[in-house]
């Protein structure tokens, strides 16, 4: 490329840089550029390196003072990965080198191991960086060795060649700062990581000291020119994917192209921290699957194993049982006497059993059989033993019949014997004992029986009706057809219904 062409290109690009600054300084930039490029008599490589160094430095300074420019640079500089170049440090000469395409353009990568050798450019010069070789790794674990730039220890031209060793970075450790010195070539380098760890300084502290870093970025790869030593070096910085600065959780994997998390199992959200397991289930930290609690199951622990209308607790998956059910899964039914649990936990009772647990017998009289039917005593009958089978009279609680008058028999179905015409004209009435106010007369007050007229015994009419049988002593136990006065003497009143 002709010198005039290079200068013209530089002027155009500096014009672009000037747009980041005030309009008032535009002309002064161009005038200074024309004056200096003619006066210094730089060769082509010097002009190119000067331009790249100054341009990159200006862009970084502008972006540091204006966040919107940094955002634009992210989109503008290597839009696939958001790479930002540093200034070019060093002098001239050598062949171009770069590790930019070691993985292609689809992956973000960073150094895993940096190996340097120090050596002299030629006898009498200071010791500088003789060679640089880097092993890189991507964020999905892939590794690759970059080329060796410069000469190795075995091909150095001086006995001052020395292997500076390898600087190995740990997982999640990145280079965030590079210090060094450069002028005619790169004299020395030292790396600092985000963990505060530093590499061994390689080379001689000579040349113009520099510090290369971009806030919020980490070192990705190197480029520059190299021959027997590193003539120039440039650092390319990359923004860590969001999922690396805030790692994906619960087994999620980091997409190093767009910085997003690919979540596993039932996890979701920007960092896979949202767990979709229900009813107290938890997400596995390794694969995002659900570990269910209590009686829950299924991919999201949404299946509740509680029976008979029971429900699963939203906090621990345990069963809250309904009605008369109990047990870990509400499968134990507390219904008695052969009752069964309904779907809602209530009891379905057999026969005449009732109540919340089927413990109440619904038989009005008698007891419930095991099948719920009623076992009725005596004259009680019917589904609930509520029907009284006494033909005449009423049923006692035990089922026996309480017969009126002369009705008798188990069900009061036996009629009383008919009265003869000679006895009360066929009308029989109970004896009614009383004690008349007759001095010196003691009346018998025994049990009531049916009475008949005196028959062979004398009787005396009383005022107001009725008669008294006069007993003159002796046993009258054989007088079954008459009022039984026992063996005592006394008076008995009997009404004359004839």
Secondary structure, 3 states (H helix, E strand, C coil): CCHHHHHHHHHHHHHHHHCCCCHHHHHHHHHHHHHHHHHCCCCHHHHHHHHHHHHHHHHHHHHHHCHHHHHHHHHHCCCCCCEEEEEEEECCCCEEEECCCCCCCCCCEEEEEEEEEEEECCCCCCEEEEEEEEEEEECCCCEEECCCEECCHHHCCCCCCEEEEEEECCCCCCEEEEEEEECCCEEEEEEEECCCCECCCEECCCCEEEEECCCCEEEEEEEEEECCCEEEEEEEEEECCHHHHCCCCCCCEECCCCCCEECCCCEECCCCCEECCCCCCEECCCCCCEECCCCEECCCCCEECCCCCCEECCCCCCEECCCCEECCCCCEECCCCCCEECCCCCEECCCCEECCCCCEECCCCCEECCCCCEECCCCEECCCCCEECCCCCEECCCCCEECCCCCECCCCCECCCCCCCCCHHHCCCECCCCCCCCCCCCCCCCCCCECCCCCCCCEEECCCCCEEECCCCCCCCCCCCCCCCCCCCCCCEECCCC
